[in-house]
């Protein structure tokens, strides 16, 4: 199984429940979902829970893309939330705030309901490298403590941080006990198994070759055709469908990770005994956590070039050692990368093409919570409750007019600016 996925510690440790067959022949359904990541799986499962007949098409395998390769950090809110709140207005401010934790609550509920083993672990710590970042974290702590007093927040200075995570590198930290981390590919497999159990017909190795819109949408693959009353596009960074309508709103950004050998019990007790997920406050950040077996999963170095580094280990291991120099000589067992969808306007890209084609993608690094949440939100809208869907769909979308190649260069220049600013 693992050989069919891009190499990663996730693929090596997930244990796929089954292989779903490629589409063969013509089938009909209430809804066809394109994409076997968080958004597609969550949409299919949500619709199946309401009795809808769903077919899900995945070009490769369930969890193959960013949903199965990301940092696994479950972080509250989403990029662009302030812009959504401003556009929605004061009368809908509470509804926008309610989205902050909705993805987390949904994931936890499904883990419990369907018995999904995905190494779900509480605790996420954002850490400051500069005085300005530290002041921002302390402000964020006070604001979140006021808005959500029952969610478990704690601010730490450098001495407490050194005691808790064994490093002198950071000036301060903001801990959220309601955030956390998980094994993303295991979550994908668990959602797929739950959807399969409710009758969703999942077809892997079924890349879509053509879509014919209409009152009944025809979705063609090399092996067959799905004819459905409605269609959901949930292919994220790998979506090349409806290019004239969809291109230029988001770009695929590369992000990379390494996994080390497991730490000893003594090292774990000294460096991160609570096994929190950790992320620094840089715009182009490093993020890391402990896996269930005690290894360090370390990621970062976002780029828009589309090029994978010659050695991911050579790029990331020195950054890990800046935090924990005592780990000099630790072995790296896996290295991998992938593409995540970055929205040009920061806000997740949510909307419709005509009356019966729906889409949601572009979560800009918050895909664990937002991918799962937006699947349910899209399903709600399809069932007639558009309240949460319209909060995001109504926000004007920003588009680069120069096409993907030149547009990527423009965005890459912006990322270079942020990297330089982080260093300064």
C-alpha positions as CSV (number, residue, x, y, z in Angstrom):
1,X,0.0,0.0,0.0
2,X,2.6,2.6,1.1
3,X,4.4,2.3,-2.2
4,X,1.5,3.7,-4.1
5,X,1.6,6.9,-2.0
6,X,4.3,9.5,-2.0
7,X,6.9,8.3,0.6
8,X,6.2,9.7,4.1
9,X,6.1,8.6,7.7
10,X,2.3,8.9,7.4
11,X,2.0,6.4,4.5
12,X,4.4,4.0,6.3
13,X,2.4,4.1,9.5
14,X,-1.3,4.6,8.6
15,X,-2.5,1.1,7.6
16,X,-5.0,1.7,4.8
17,X,-8.4,0.0,5.5
18,X,-9.1,-1.1,1.9
19,X,-8.5,-0.3,-1.8
20,X,-11.5,1.1,-3.6
21,X,-12.0,0.1,-7.2
22,X,-11.7,2.5,-10.2
23,X,-15.0,3.6,-11.7
24,X,-16.1,1.2,-14.4
25,X,-19.2,1.8,-16.5
26,X,-22.0,4.4,-16.1
27,X,-23.6,5.1,-12.7
28,X,-26.1,7.6,-11.4
29,X,-26.1,9.4,-8.0
30,X,-27.7,12.3,-6.2
31,X,-24.3,13.8,-5.8
32,X,-20.8,13.3,-7.2
33,X,-17.8,14.5,-5.2
34,X,-14.4,15.0,-6.9
35,X,-11.5,14.6,-4.4
36,X,-10.6,12.2,-1.7
37,X,-9.1,14.6,0.8
38,X,-10.7,16.2,3.9
39,X,-13.2,18.4,2.0
40,X,-14.4,15.7,-0.3
41,X,-14.6,13.0,2.4
42,X,-16.3,15.3,4.8
43,X,-18.9,16.4,2.2
44,X,-19.6,12.8,1.2
45,X,-19.9,11.6,4.8
46,X,-22.2,14.6,5.7
47,X,-24.5,13.9,2.8
48,X,-24.6,10.2,3.4
49,X,-25.6,10.9,7.0
50,X,-28.6,12.7,5.5
51,X,-29.5,9.8,3.3
52,X,-28.1,11.1,0.0
53,X,-26.7,8.8,-2.7
54,X,-23.1,9.8,-3.2
55,X,-20.3,8.8,-5.5
56,X,-16.8,10.0,-4.7
57,X,-14.1,10.0,-7.4
58,X,-10.4,10.2,-6.4
59,X,-7.7,10.6,-9.1
60,X,-5.1,8.6,-7.1
61,X,-5.9,7.3,-3.6
62,X,-7.8,8.6,-0.7
63,X,-5.6,11.0,1.3
64,X,-3.0,11.1,-1.5
65,X,-2.7,14.9,-1.6
66,X,-2.2,17.6,1.1
67,X,-4.8,16.0,3.4
68,X,-2.7,13.0,3.9
69,X,0.7,14.7,3.9
70,X,0.4,17.9,6.0
71,X,1.7,18.9,9.4
72,X,-1.3,17.4,11.2
73,X,-1.7,20.6,13.3
74,X,-5.4,21.3,14.2
75,X,-5.3,25.1,14.6
76,X,-8.4,27.2,15.5
77,X,-9.9,29.6,13.0
78,X,-8.7,30.2,9.5
79,X,-6.7,32.6,7.4
80,X,-8.9,35.5,6.3
81,X,-11.3,35.3,9.2
82,X,-11.1,39.0,10.0
83,X,-11.9,39.8,6.3
84,X,-14.9,37.5,6.4
85,X,-16.1,39.1,9.6
86,X,-15.7,42.6,8.2
87,X,-17.6,41.7,5.1
88,X,-20.4,39.9,7.0
89,X,-21.0,42.9,9.3
90,X,-21.8,43.3,12.9
91,X,-25.1,41.4,12.8
92,X,-23.3,38.2,11.7
93,X,-20.1,38.6,13.9
94,X,-21.2,35.9,16.2
95,X,-21.7,33.5,13.3
96,X,-18.2,34.1,12.0
97,X,-16.8,33.7,15.5
98,X,-18.6,30.3,15.8
99,X,-16.5,29.0,12.9
100,X,-13.4,29.4,15.0
101,X,-13.9,26.0,16.8
102,X,-16.5,24.4,14.6
103,X,-13.9,22.3,12.6
104,X,-12.3,21.0,15.8
105,X,-15.6,20.1,17.4
106,X,-16.7,18.2,14.2
107,X,-13.4,16.2,14.0
108,X,-13.7,15.2,17.7
109,X,-17.3,14.2,17.3
110,X,-16.5,12.1,14.3
111,X,-13.5,10.5,15.9
112,X,-15.9,9.5,18.8
113,X,-18.9,8.5,16.6
114,X,-17.0,6.4,14.1
115,X,-14.2,5.2,16.3
116,X,-11.5,6.7,14.2
117,X,-7.9,6.1,15.4
118,X,-5.9,9.1,14.2
119,X,-3.6,9.8,17.2
120,X,-5.7,12.9,18.2
121,X,-3.7,14.7,20.8
122,X,-4.6,18.0,22.6
123,X,-2.4,21.1,22.8
124,X,-1.0,23.6,20.3
125,X,1.7,26.2,21.2
126,X,2.6,29.2,19.1
127,X,6.0,30.6,20.0
128,X,7.7,34.0,19.5
129,X,11.1,34.6,18.1
130,X,11.1,38.4,18.4
131,X,9.9,41.0,20.9
132,X,7.3,42.2,18.5
133,X,5.9,38.6,18.0
134,X,5.9,38.1,21.7
135,X,3.8,41.2,22.3
136,X,1.4,40.0,19.6
137,X,1.1,36.6,21.3
138,X,0.4,38.2,24.6
139,X,-2.3,40.4,23.0
140,X,-3.8,37.3,21.3
141,X,-3.8,35.4,24.6
142,X,-5.8,38.2,26.3
143,X,-8.2,38.5,23.4
144,X,-8.9,34.8,23.2
145,X,-9.2,34.4,26.9
146,X,-11.9,37.1,26.8
147,X,-13.8,35.7,23.9
148,X,-13.5,32.0,24.7
149,X,-12.8,31.7,28.5
150,X,-13.6,27.9,28.5
151,X,-11.1,26.8,25.8
152,X,-8.0,26.5,28.0
153,X,-5.4,29.2,27.1
154,X,-2.1,29.9,28.8
155,X,0.7,32.4,28.2
156,X,4.3,31.4,29.0
157,X,7.4,33.5,29.3
158,X,10.9,32.3,28.2
159,X,11.7,30.6,31.5
160,X,8.5,28.5,31.6
161,X,8.9,27.7,27.9
162,X,12.4,26.4,28.6
163,X,11.0,24.2,31.4
164,X,8.1,22.9,29.3
165,X,9.8,22.4,25.9
166,X,13.5,22.3,26.7
167,X,14.7,25.2,24.6
168,X,16.0,28.7,25.1
169,X,15.1,29.8,21.6
170,X,11.8,31.5,22.2
171,X,10.8,34.7,24.0
172,X,7.2,33.7,24.8
173,X,4.4,31.2,23.9
174,X,0.6,31.1,23.6
175,X,-0.8,27.6,24.5
176,X,-4.2,26.5,23.4
177,X,-5.4,23.3,25.0
178,X,-8.4,23.1,22.7
179,X,-6.2,23.0,19.6
180,X,-4.1,19.9,18.9
181,X,-2.7,17.6,16.4
182,X,-3.3,14.3,14.7
183,X,-2.2,11.8,12.1
184,X,-3.8,13.3,9.0
185,X,-3.7,10.2,6.7
186,X,-5.3,8.0,9.4
187,X,-8.1,10.6,9.7
188,X,-8.6,10.4,5.9
189,X,-8.8,6.7,6.0
190,X,-11.2,6.8,9.0
191,X,-13.5,9.3,7.2
192,X,-13.4,7.1,4.1
193,X,-14.3,4.0,6.0
194,X,-17.2,5.8,7.8
195,X,-18.5,7.1,4.4
196,X,-18.1,3.7,2.9
197,X,-20.1,2.2,5.8
198,X,-23.0,4.6,5.1
199,X,-23.1,3.6,1.4
200,X,-20.9,6.2,-0.3
201,X,-19.4,4.6,-3.4
202,X,-15.7,5.5,-3.4
203,X,-13.6,5.1,-6.6
204,X,-9.9,5.5,-6.5
205,X,-7.6,5.8,-9.6
206,X,-10.5,7.6,-11.3
207,X,-9.2,10.9,-12.6
208,X,-11.9,13.1,-14.1
209,X,-11.3,13.8,-17.8
210,X,-14.4,15.9,-18.7
211,X,-17.3,17.5,-17.0
212,X,-20.6,18.3,-18.9
213,X,-22.7,20.7,-16.8
214,X,-26.4,20.7,-17.1
215,X,-29.5,19.8,-15.1
216,X,-27.8,16.4,-14.7
217,X,-24.1,16.8,-14.6
218,X,-22.0,14.2,-16.5
219,X,-18.6,13.5,-15.0
220,X,-16.4,11.4,-17.2
221,X,-13.3,9.3,-16.3
222,X,-11.3,6.8,-18.4
223,X,-13.4,4.0,-17.1
224,X,-16.9,5.3,-17.0
225,X,-19.3,8.2,-16.3
226,X,-21.2,9.4,-13.3
227,X,-24.4,11.2,-13.9
228,X,-25.5,13.2,-10.9
229,X,-28.0,15.9,-9.9
230,X,-25.2,17.9,-8.2
231,X,-21.4,18.0,-8.2
232,X,-18.9,19.0,-5.6
233,X,-15.3,20.1,-6.6
234,X,-13.0,19.3,-3.7
235,X,-9.6,18.8,-5.4
236,X,-7.8,21.7,-3.8
237,X,-4.3,22.4,-5.2
238,X,-4.6,19.7,-7.8
239,X,-7.8,21.1,-9.3
240,X,-7.4,21.9,-13.0
241,X,-11.2,21.6,-13.7
242,X,-13.2,24.6,-15.0
243,X,-9.9,26.5,-15.7
244,X,-11.7,29.6,-17.2
245,X,-13.8,30.0,-14.1
246,X,-11.5,28.8,-11.4
247,X,-7.8,29.5,-12.3
248,X,-6.0,32.4,-10.7
249,X,-7.8,32.4,-7.4
250,X,-5.4,30.0,-5.7
251,X,-2.0,28.5,-6.2
252,X,-0.3,25.3,-5.1
253,X,2.5,26.0,-2.6
254,X,5.1,23.5,-1.7
255,X,5.7,22.5,1.9
256,X,8.1,19.9,3.3
257,X,8.6,17.7,6.3
258,X,11.0,15.3,7.9
259,X,10.5,12.5,10.6
260,X,13.2,11.6,12.9
261,X,13.9,8.3,14.7
262,X,11.8,8.0,18.0
263,X,13.3,9.8,20.9
264,X,14.1,8.1,24.2
265,X,11.8,8.4,27.1
266,X,14.2,10.7,28.9
267,X,14.5,13.0,25.8
268,X,10.7,13.1,25.5
269,X,10.3,14.0,29.2
270,X,12.8,16.8,28.8
271,X,11.9,18.3,25.4
272,X,8.1,18.0,25.1
273,X,6.5,15.8,27.7
274,X,3.0,17.0,26.9
275,X,3.5,16.3,23.2
276,X,2.1,19.7,22.1
277,X,2.2,20.7,18.5
278,X,4.4,23.8,18.1
279,X,4.5,26.5,15.5
280,X,6.6,29.7,15.4
281,X,5.1,33.2,14.6
282,X,7.0,33.8,11.4
283,X,4.9,34.4,8.3
284,X,6.9,31.6,6.7
285,X,6.9,29.4,9.8
286,X,8.4,26.2,11.1
287,X,6.0,23.7,12.7
288,X,6.7,20.5,14.5
289,X,5.3,18.0,17.0
290,X,5.9,14.5,18.4
291,X,4.3,11.5,16.7
292,X,2.5,8.9,18.6
293,X,5.7,6.7,18.7
294,X,7.9,9.6,20.0
295,X,9.6,10.7,16.8
296,X,9.7,14.4,15.8
297,X,7.7,15.5,12.8
298,X,9.2,18.8,11.6
299,X,8.0,20.9,8.7
300,X,8.2,24.2,7.0
301,X,10.0,26.0,4.1
302,X,7.0,26.9,2.0
303,X,7.8,27.7,-1.6
304,X,5.9,28.6,-4.8
305,X,8.5,27.4,-7.3
306,X,7.1,23.9,-7.6
307,X,10.6,22.5,-7.1
308,X,11.3,19.9,-4.4
309,X,14.6,20.6,-2.6
310,X,17.4,18.2,-3.6
311,X,17.5,17.2,0.1
312,X,14.6,18.1,2.3
313,X,16.6,16.8,5.3
314,X,19.4,19.3,4.5
315,X,16.9,22.1,4.5
316,X,15.0,21.2,7.6
317,X,17.3,19.3,10.0
318,X,19.4,22.4,10.8
319,X,16.3,24.3,11.7
320,X,15.2,21.6,14.1
321,X,18.7,21.6,15.7
322,X,18.4,25.4,16.3
323,X,15.6,24.5,18.6
324,X,17.1,21.4,20.2
325,X,20.9,21.5,19.6
326,X,21.3,18.5,21.9
327,X,19.7,16.3,19.2
328,X,22.8,16.7,17.0
329,X,23.3,13.3,15.3
330,X,19.7,12.2,15.4
331,X,18.7,10.1,12.4
332,X,16.1,11.3,9.9
333,X,14.0,8.3,8.8
334,X,11.6,9.9,6.3
335,X,11.4,13.1,4.2
336,X,8.6,14.3,2.0
337,X,6.7,17.2,0.6
338,X,3.5,18.2,-1.1
339,X,1.3,21.0,-2.3
340,X,-1.3,22.9,-0.3
341,X,-3.8,25.3,-1.8
342,X,-3.1,29.0,-1.0
343,X,-5.9,31.5,-1.7
344,X,-4.8,34.8,-3.3
345,X,-7.3,36.7,-1.2
346,X,-6.5,34.5,1.9
347,X,-10.2,33.7,2.5
348,X,-11.1,30.1,1.6
349,X,-12.5,29.8,-1.9
350,X,-16.2,28.8,-1.5
351,X,-19.0,29.1,-4.1
352,X,-21.0,27.7,-6.9
353,X,-20.9,27.4,-10.7
354,X,-24.5,27.5,-11.8
355,X,-27.1,26.1,-9.5
356,X,-25.7,22.5,-9.0
357,X,-21.9,22.7,-9.0
358,X,-20.3,23.5,-5.6
359,X,-16.7,24.1,-4.6
360,X,-14.5,24.7,-1.6
361,X,-10.7,24.8,-1.4
362,X,-7.7,27.1,-0.7
363,X,-7.4,26.9,3.1
364,X,-3.8,28.3,3.2
365,X,-2.4,26.0,5.8
366,X,-5.5,25.5,7.9
367,X,-6.7,22.5,6.0
368,X,-7.1,20.1,8.9
369,X,-9.9,22.0,10.6
370,X,-11.3,23.9,7.6
371,X,-11.2,21.1,5.1
372,X,-13.3,19.0,7.5
373,X,-15.6,21.8,8.4
374,X,-16.2,23.1,4.9
375,X,-17.2,19.6,3.7
376,X,-20.1,19.7,6.3
377,X,-20.9,23.3,5.4
378,X,-21.1,22.5,1.7
379,X,-23.4,19.6,2.5
380,X,-25.6,21.8,4.7
381,X,-26.0,24.3,1.8
382,X,-26.9,21.5,-0.6
383,X,-29.6,20.3,1.9
384,X,-31.0,23.9,2.0
385,X,-29.2,25.6,4.9
386,X,-26.9,28.1,3.3
387,X,-26.2,30.3,6.4
388,X,-22.6,29.2,7.1
389,X,-21.8,28.6,3.4
390,X,-22.8,32.1,2.4
391,X,-20.6,33.7,5.1
392,X,-17.6,32.7,3.0
393,X,-19.1,32.4,-0.5
394,X,-20.3,36.1,-0.4
395,X,-16.8,37.5,0.2
396,X,-15.4,38.9,-3.0
397,X,-12.6,36.7,-4.5
398,X,-9.3,38.1,-5.6
399,X,-7.7,36.8,-8.8
400,X,-4.3,37.2,-10.4
401,X,-4.9,38.1,-14.1
402,X,-1.6,36.8,-15.5
403,X,-2.1,33.1,-15.5
404,X,-0.6,30.5,-13.2
405,X,3.1,30.8,-14.3
406,X,3.5,34.6,-14.0
407,X,1.1,34.6,-11.0
408,X,3.2,32.1,-9.2
409,X,6.3,34.3,-9.7
410,X,4.4,37.3,-8.2
411,X,3.3,35.3,-5.2
412,X,6.8,33.8,-4.8
413,X,8.2,37.3,-4.7
414,X,5.7,38.1,-1.9
415,X,6.9,35.1,0.1
416,X,10.5,36.1,-0.4
417,X,9.6,39.5,1.1
418,X,8.0,37.8,4.1
419,X,11.0,35.5,4.6
420,X,13.3,38.6,4.6
421,X,11.0,40.4,7.0
422,X,11.0,37.4,9.3
423,X,14.8,37.4,9.4
424,X,14.9,41.1,10.1
